[in-house]
Structure formats: structure tokens, C-alpha cells
């Protein structure tokens, strides 16, 4: 496996730093795998009828911005703050 991602229901809560978060193994970083994962999550959300999707990230907001995601705020957890981002699906 070189990476994974998942789509959660609008009411799902995943703790910060969960091992279930989207990720790409280091040896393939910079080869477009993250972009493929992002696009596959967006396509899955479209198939589910979602018109806007959200994510949190600790340090990858620049990556997501390249794919049209926009900053929506900060989510504060006891051990770290995460950036909240959103994307309208057309």
C-alpha cells in the first residue's frame, strides 16, 4: 500500500492524528499519489450527493489549496490545532 483515504459521513468524528487519516508513504511523496487520493475522495463525495466537503490538516494546507480547497478556520484540540478546509463540489 502506498496511500489511503476515506469519506466519512457528515456526522463522523475522527480524532486528531488518527491512523485512519489520509496519508501517503514517504517513498512516493512528490509523485502525484496525494493528488489521486484527494481526487478520489472528491469523486466519492460527489457520488454520495455531497455539495461541500471538509477536512482538517495539521500541515498540508498548501497541498490542498492546489486542489481548490479553501481555509475555513482552526479546530482546537488539547494537544494541537488543525486547519479546517472546505471545498464546494461542482
ChimeraX commands (.cxc) that place a marker at each C-alpha (Angstrom):
marker #1 position 0.00,0.00,0.00 radius 0.5
marker #1 position 1.31,3.45,-0.89 radius 0.5
marker #1 position -1.53,5.57,0.44 radius 0.5
marker #1 position -5.13,5.65,1.57 radius 0.5
marker #1 position -8.08,7.98,2.14 radius 0.5
marker #1 position -11.71,7.66,3.18 radius 0.5
marker #1 position -15.00,9.51,3.05 radius 0.5
marker #1 position -16.88,9.93,6.32 radius 0.5
marker #1 position -20.49,10.82,6.97 radius 0.5
marker #1 position -21.23,14.46,7.79 radius 0.5
marker #1 position -21.53,13.50,11.46 radius 0.5
marker #1 position -18.41,11.36,11.80 radius 0.5
marker #1 position -15.71,12.43,14.20 radius 0.5
marker #1 position -12.13,11.23,13.74 radius 0.5
marker #1 position -9.65,12.14,16.49 radius 0.5
marker #1 position -6.68,14.27,15.51 radius 0.5
marker #1 position -3.65,12.27,14.40 radius 0.5
marker #1 position -5.76,9.21,13.74 radius 0.5
marker #1 position -4.11,6.39,11.82 radius 0.5
marker #1 position -7.23,6.43,9.63 radius 0.5
marker #1 position -6.48,9.88,8.21 radius 0.5
marker #1 position -5.45,10.24,4.57 radius 0.5
marker #1 position -1.73,9.63,4.10 radius 0.5
marker #1 position 0.93,8.75,1.55 radius 0.5
marker #1 position 4.05,6.76,2.36 radius 0.5
marker #1 position 7.26,8.75,2.22 radius 0.5
marker #1 position 8.89,6.84,-0.66 radius 0.5
marker #1 position 6.24,8.05,-3.14 radius 0.5
marker #1 position 5.87,11.65,-1.91 radius 0.5
marker #1 position 6.05,14.09,-4.80 radius 0.5
marker #1 position 4.81,11.56,-7.37 radius 0.5
marker #1 position 1.15,12.62,-7.51 radius 0.5
marker #1 position -0.27,9.98,-5.16 radius 0.5
marker #1 position -1.71,12.54,-2.72 radius 0.5
marker #1 position -3.48,14.28,-5.60 radius 0.5
marker #1 position -5.00,10.98,-6.73 radius 0.5
marker #1 position -6.24,10.33,-3.19 radius 0.5
marker #1 position -7.72,13.83,-2.93 radius 0.5
marker #1 position -9.47,13.47,-6.28 radius 0.5
marker #1 position -10.82,10.02,-5.38 radius 0.5
marker #1 position -12.29,11.33,-2.13 radius 0.5
marker #1 position -13.90,14.22,-4.01 radius 0.5
marker #1 position -15.39,11.83,-6.59 radius 0.5
marker #1 position -16.73,9.55,-3.85 radius 0.5
marker #1 position -18.34,12.52,-2.10 radius 0.5
marker #1 position -19.97,13.60,-5.38 radius 0.5
marker #1 position -21.36,10.10,-5.87 radius 0.5
marker #1 position -22.86,10.34,-2.36 radius 0.5
marker #1 position -24.56,13.61,-3.36 radius 0.5
marker #1 position -22.43,15.95,-1.24 radius 0.5
marker #1 position -22.09,19.52,-2.48 radius 0.5
marker #1 position -19.45,20.70,0.02 radius 0.5
marker #1 position -16.78,18.68,1.79 radius 0.5
marker #1 position -14.49,19.46,4.73 radius 0.5
marker #1 position -11.17,18.26,6.08 radius 0.5
marker #1 position -8.71,19.06,8.82 radius 0.5
marker #1 position -4.96,19.06,8.42 radius 0.5
marker #1 position -2.04,19.90,10.64 radius 0.5
marker #1 position 0.42,21.00,7.98 radius 0.5
marker #1 position -0.79,20.19,4.44 radius 0.5
marker #1 position -2.98,23.22,3.71 radius 0.5
marker #1 position -0.74,24.28,0.80 radius 0.5
marker #1 position -1.20,20.88,-0.85 radius 0.5
marker #1 position -4.99,21.02,-0.52 radius 0.5
marker #1 position -5.13,24.63,-1.73 radius 0.5
marker #1 position -3.57,23.46,-5.02 radius 0.5
marker #1 position -6.68,21.31,-5.49 radius 0.5
marker #1 position -9.13,24.14,-4.80 radius 0.5
marker #1 position -9.64,23.70,-1.07 radius 0.5
marker #1 position -10.13,26.90,0.96 radius 0.5
marker #1 position -9.28,27.77,4.55 radius 0.5
marker #1 position -12.37,27.77,6.79 radius 0.5
marker #1 position -10.92,28.18,10.28 radius 0.5
marker #1 position -8.94,26.49,13.03 radius 0.5
marker #1 position -10.06,23.47,15.04 radius 0.5
marker #1 position -8.54,23.46,18.51 radius 0.5
marker #1 position -7.70,20.18,20.21 radius 0.5
marker #1 position -5.97,19.90,23.59 radius 0.5
marker #1 position -2.71,18.70,22.04 radius 0.5
marker #1 position -2.69,20.60,18.71 radius 0.5
marker #1 position -4.56,22.98,16.43 radius 0.5
marker #1 position -5.69,21.83,12.98 radius 0.5
marker #1 position -6.61,23.84,9.91 radius 0.5
marker #1 position -10.22,23.35,8.77 radius 0.5
marker #1 position -10.63,23.47,4.99 radius 0.5
marker #1 position -13.60,23.10,2.68 radius 0.5
marker #1 position -14.34,22.63,-1.00 radius 0.5
marker #1 position -17.53,23.17,-2.95 radius 0.5
marker #1 position -18.10,20.32,-5.40 radius 0.5
marker #1 position -19.46,21.44,-8.75 radius 0.5
marker link #1:1,2 radius 0.2
marker link #1:2,3 radius 0.2
marker link #1:3,4 radius 0.2
marker link #1:4,5 radius 0.2
marker link #1:5,6 radius 0.2
marker link #1:6,7 radius 0.2
marker link #1:7,8 radius 0.2
marker link #1:8,9 radius 0.2
marker link #1:9,10 radius 0.2
marker link #1:10,11 radius 0.2
marker link #1:11,12 radius 0.2
marker link #1:12,13 radius 0.2
marker link #1:13,14 radius 0.2
marker link #1:14,15 radius 0.2
marker link #1:15,16 radius 0.2
marker link #1:16,17 radius 0.2
marker link #1:17,18 radius 0.2
marker link #1:18,19 radius 0.2
marker link #1:19,20 radius 0.2
marker link #1:20,21 radius 0.2
marker link #1:21,22 radius 0.2
marker link #1:22,23 radius 0.2
marker link #1:23,24 radius 0.2
marker link #1:24,25 radius 0.2
marker link #1:25,26 radius 0.2
marker link #1:26,27 radius 0.2
marker link #1:27,28 radius 0.2
marker link #1:28,29 radius 0.2
marker link #1:29,30 radius 0.2
marker link #1:30,31 radius 0.2
marker link #1:31,32 radius 0.2
marker link #1:32,33 radius 0.2
marker link #1:33,34 radius 0.2
marker link #1:34,35 radius 0.2
marker link #1:35,36 radius 0.2
marker link #1:36,37 radius 0.2
marker link #1:37,38 radius 0.2
marker link #1:38,39 radius 0.2
marker link #1:39,40 radius 0.2
marker link #1:40,41 radius 0.2
marker link #1:41,42 radius 0.2
marker link #1:42,43 radius 0.2
marker link #1:43,44 radius 0.2
marker link #1:44,45 radius 0.2
marker link #1:45,46 radius 0.2
marker link #1:46,47 radius 0.2
marker link #1:47,48 radius 0.2
marker link #1:48,49 radius 0.2
marker link #1:49,50 radius 0.2
marker link #1:50,51 radius 0.2
marker link #1:51,52 radius 0.2
marker link #1:52,53 radius 0.2
marker link #1:53,54 radius 0.2
marker link #1:54,55 radius 0.2
marker link #1:55,56 radius 0.2
marker link #1:56,57 radius 0.2
marker link #1:57,58 radius 0.2
marker link #1:58,59 radius 0.2
marker link #1:59,60 radius 0.2
marker link #1:60,61 radius 0.2
marker link #1:61,62 radius 0.2
marker link #1:62,63 radius 0.2
marker link #1:63,64 radius 0.2
marker link #1:64,65 radius 0.2
marker link #1:65,66 radius 0.2
marker link #1:66,67 radius 0.2
marker link #1:67,68 radius 0.2
marker link #1:68,69 radius 0.2
marker link #1:69,70 radius 0.2
marker link #1:70,71 radius 0.2
marker link #1:71,72 radius 0.2
marker link #1:72,73 radius 0.2
marker link #1:73,74 radius 0.2
marker link #1:74,75 radius 0.2
marker link #1:75,76 radius 0.2
marker link #1:76,77 radius 0.2
marker link #1:77,78 radius 0.2
marker link #1:78,79 radius 0.2
marker link #1:79,80 radius 0.2
marker link #1:80,81 radius 0.2
marker link #1:81,82 radius 0.2
marker link #1:82,83 radius 0.2
marker link #1:83,84 radius 0.2
marker link #1:84,85 radius 0.2
marker link #1:85,86 radius 0.2
marker link #1:86,87 radius 0.2
marker link #1:87,88 radius 0.2
marker link #1:88,89 radius 0.2
marker link #1:89,90 radius 0.2
view
